[in-house]
Amino acid sequence: MRVAIAGAGLAGLSCAKYLTDAGHTPIVLESRDVLGGLVAAWKDSDGDWYETGLHAFFGAYPNMLQLLKELGIEDRLQWKDHTLIFNQPDKPGTLSRFDVPDIPSPFNVIASILRNKDMLTWEQKIRFAIGLLPAVVRGQKYVEDMDKYSFLEWLKRQGVDERVTSDVFIAACKALTFINPDEVSATILLTALNRFLQERYGSKIAFLDGSPTERLCSPIVDYITERGGEVRLNAPLKEILLNADGTVKGYLIRGLNGAEDEVFMADSYVSAISVDPLKVILPKPWKLMEFFQKLEGLEGVPVINLHLWFDRKLTEIDHLLFSRSPLLSVYADMSNTCREYANPNRSMLELVLAPAKDWIAKSDEEIVAATIAELEKLFPNHFGGDNPATLLKSHVVKTPRSVYKATPGSQQYRPAQVTPIANFYLAGSYTMQRYLGSMEGAVLSGKLTAQAISEALPVANSSNLQTLTRPPATNAATA
Ligand SMILES: Cc1cc2nc3c(=O)[nH]c(=O)nc-3n(C[C@H](O)[C@H](O)[C@H](O)COP(=O)(O)OP(=O)(O)OC[C@H]3O[C@@H](n4cnc5c(N)ncnc54)[C@H](O)[C@@H]3O)c2cc1C
């Protein structure tokens, strides 16, 4: 069966990969001239890569890890020491580590928290552990119910004092969702904490060994095309054409550079485009349906990714760092962490600026200047003194609408992959799956969509999707 998939982000590509395995012929139609959506990357005129986002992979990403294995490229992940590293703003240039020992979970994470002496007092640690108990004992149902609270409200209800928020969780919220604890749904942090507590290597971090476009997306495209599928760039979905019964008749693809629009017909149709553009192109009759009306409750959150090349090495740390800066979220010296970006003499810092709503409209120069000012606190030895590091060049990538904004109450608006339209499906990290707006969530959503299509349109003699790595669903919403 031919399946048309709009969007070549990780969700669309994963959906196509698993449809291929099920014996279908996917045709992916991507509006831009680059693969990957939010993981897209470009090479500049010097041959240096710059990316939409600094991307960290976690041990708690079973579907992503399985996908890499199936593609034979799992060695492209460069695993780092099992630790989480935070800057200490009140002691510029110093770091605080949560080193996770190699013992079974949850004792490994608990030991890392107990052994950290810089960031939390004993009383705070005990209060937080007690506060977390219901999430651990009552599981995902409790975690989903907590979507009515912001993470800050939840902490207060559990009697955890504000310093825990400022010390640890502002950094975690900004890293996971690009917003602060007073805005983010408690479900998000509790879900992540639960995964980290339940899986021995859940919080272990890896970086890809090069650009996601070339090292992750291209092998998926090769896999699909070698088996008869297709991935077309510069093919924007302009309109969803309907039959008289409201099902999809075809995808109208906008002709670029004076070319005529094209009607693309298939047996089944998937939208793997982000939720904001999807809302715009939904056919009018569908907009009256409750299922699609709920999408109005979802909206992409702004974020900015910076790349700064310096004339010297600023650090030897080969890991992700939580800046705990009001302006920045996480950062890494990619000249240490990523094989293809390696440079023994010069640093390339990749930094995420979040929350970005007050910065997204500012000029690149203003954004870079504000970031350099923050670097004085992160690397005091290299900035502000007699011989400050020189910025050689920079790239700023702004994404006004990235992953869905995970505010309290937003879980109820996340749609299932199966829609009320018989031949139309959704994929994307914003759709309902338990890995939130992440690469793992995108890959899992694509897999779930492929599975649903294969169930509706079985193909004789196909290898089916028995390889699904789906955590047991605790309720329909988390399937
Ligand atoms: C700065 C940043 C840092 C991040 N860090 C991490 C991290 O460390 N770890 C992690 O797990 N996740 C991270 N993420 C989140 C992760 O990148 C996303 O959750 C994931 O890539 C989303 O994939 P997707 O396929 O659901 O959506 P998208 O990547 O948004 O893909 C949608 C695709 O649809 C295309 N499209 C849009 N409109 C049309 C149209 N009309 N016709 C055809 N195609 C269309 C788009 O061009 C795009 O290619 C980060 C994201 C950002 C922005």
The ligand as an SDF file (V2000), in Angstrom:
LIG
                    3D

 53 58  0  0  0  0  0  0  0  0999 V2000
   16.7900   23.6480   20.4390 C   0  0  0  0  0  0  0  0  0  0  0  0
   16.2320   22.2420   20.5700 C   0  0  0  0  0  0  0  0  0  0  0  0
   16.8600   21.3310   21.3990 C   0  0  0  0  0  0  0  0  0  0  0  0
   16.3240   20.0520   21.5700 C   0  0  0  0  0  0  0  0  0  0  0  0
   16.9740   19.1780   22.3700 N   0  0  0  0  0  0  0  0  0  0  0  0
   16.5240   17.9140   22.4770 C   0  0  0  0  0  0  0  0  0  0  0  0
   17.2630   16.9500   23.2020 C   0  0  0  0  0  0  0  0  0  0  0  0
   18.3380   17.2410   23.7330 O   0  0  0  0  0  0  0  0  0  0  0  0
   16.7630   15.6770   23.2830 N   0  0  0  0  0  0  0  0  0  0  0  0
   15.5810   15.3260   22.6880 C   0  0  0  0  0  0  0  0  0  0  0  0
   15.1850   14.1630   22.7810 O   0  0  0  0  0  0  0  0  0  0  0  0
   14.8510   16.2300   21.9820 N   0  0  0  0  0  0  0  0  0  0  0  0
   15.2920   17.5020   21.8680 C   0  0  0  0  0  0  0  0  0  0  0  0
   14.5860   18.4180   21.1290 N   0  0  0  0  0  0  0  0  0  0  0  0
   13.2280   18.0410   20.6380 C   0  0  0  0  0  0  0  0  0  0  0  0
   13.2810   17.2000   19.3770 C   0  0  0  0  0  0  0  0  0  0  0  0
   14.1250   17.7960   18.4140 O   0  0  0  0  0  0  0  0  0  0  0  0
   11.8570   17.1150   18.7840 C   0  0  0  0  0  0  0  0  0  0  0  0
   10.9460   16.6490   19.7630 O   0  0  0  0  0  0  0  0  0  0  0  0
   11.7440   16.1730   17.5890 C   0  0  0  0  0  0  0  0  0  0  0  0
   12.8300   16.3120   16.7030 O   0  0  0  0  0  0  0  0  0  0  0  0
   10.4210   16.4730   16.8760 C   0  0  0  0  0  0  0  0  0  0  0  0
   10.2800   15.6740   15.7340 O   0  0  0  0  0  0  0  0  0  0  0  0
    8.9160   15.6660   14.9130 P   0  0  0  0  0  0  0  0  0  0  0  0
    9.1520   14.8230   13.7190 O   0  0  0  0  0  0  0  0  0  0  0  0
    7.8100   15.3510   15.8160 O   0  0  0  0  0  0  0  0  0  0  0  0
    8.6560   17.1970   14.4680 O   0  0  0  0  0  0  0  0  0  0  0  0
    9.5120   18.1600   13.5490 P   0  0  0  0  0  0  0  0  0  0  0  0
   10.9550   17.9030   13.7520 O   0  0  0  0  0  0  0  0  0  0  0  0
    9.0020   19.5300   13.8100 O   0  0  0  0  0  0  0  0  0  0  0  0
    9.1600   17.7200   12.0450 O   0  0  0  0  0  0  0  0  0  0  0  0
    8.0970   18.2490   11.3190 C   0  0  0  0  0  0  0  0  0  0  0  0
    8.5110   18.3090    9.8430 C   0  0  0  0  0  0  0  0  0  0  0  0
    7.3770   18.7140    9.0630 O   0  0  0  0  0  0  0  0  0  0  0  0
    7.8330   19.6200    8.0660 C   0  0  0  0  0  0  0  0  0  0  0  0
    6.6920   20.3970    7.5910 N   0  0  0  0  0  0  0  0  0  0  0  0
    6.0710   21.4460    8.1970 C   0  0  0  0  0  0  0  0  0  0  0  0
    5.0510   21.8870    7.4240 N   0  0  0  0  0  0  0  0  0  0  0  0
    5.0340   21.1000    6.3270 C   0  0  0  0  0  0  0  0  0  0  0  0
    4.2000   21.0470    5.1510 C   0  0  0  0  0  0  0  0  0  0  0  0
    3.2040   21.9030    4.9690 N   0  0  0  0  0  0  0  0  0  0  0  0
    4.4730   20.0940    4.2210 N   0  0  0  0  0  0  0  0  0  0  0  0
    5.4830   19.1960    4.3950 C   0  0  0  0  0  0  0  0  0  0  0  0
    6.3000   19.2150    5.4720 N   0  0  0  0  0  0  0  0  0  0  0  0
    6.0690   20.1480    6.4300 C   0  0  0  0  0  0  0  0  0  0  0  0
    8.8950   20.4330    8.7950 C   0  0  0  0  0  0  0  0  0  0  0  0
    9.7430   21.1190    7.8820 O   0  0  0  0  0  0  0  0  0  0  0  0
    9.6160   19.3300    9.5740 C   0  0  0  0  0  0  0  0  0  0  0  0
   10.6270   18.7450    8.8040 O   0  0  0  0  0  0  0  0  0  0  0  0
   15.1100   19.6900   20.9030 C   0  0  0  0  0  0  0  0  0  0  0  0
   14.4960   20.5970   20.0390 C   0  0  0  0  0  0  0  0  0  0  0  0
   15.0480   21.8610   19.8570 C   0  0  0  0  0  0  0  0  0  0  0  0
   14.3890   22.8220   18.9130 C   0  0  0  0  0  0  0  0  0  0  0  0
  1  2  1  0
  2  3  1  0
  2 52  2  0
  3  4  2  0
  4  5  1  0
  4 50  1  0
  5  6  2  0
  6  7  1  0
  6 13  1  0
  7  8  2  0
  7  9  1  0
  9 10  1  0
 10 11  2  0
 10 12  1  0
 12 13  2  0
 13 14  1  0
 14 15  1  0
 14 50  1  0
 15 16  1  0
 16 17  1  0
 16 18  1  0
 18 19  1  0
 18 20  1  0
 20 21  1  0
 20 22  1  0
 22 23  1  0
 23 24  1  0
 24 25  2  0
 24 26  1  0
 24 27  1  0
 27 28  1  0
 28 29  2  0
 28 30  1  0
 28 31  1  0
 31 32  1  0
 32 33  1  0
 33 34  1  0
 33 48  1  0
 34 35  1  0
 35 36  1  0
 35 46  1  0
 36 37  1  0
 36 45  1  0
 37 38  2  0
 38 39  1  0
 39 40  1  0
 39 45  2  0
 40 41  1  0
 40 42  2  0
 42 43  1  0
 43 44  2  0
 44 45  1  0
 46 47  1  0
 46 48  1  0
 48 49  1  0
 50 51  2  0
 51 52  1  0
 52 53  1  0
M  END
$$$$
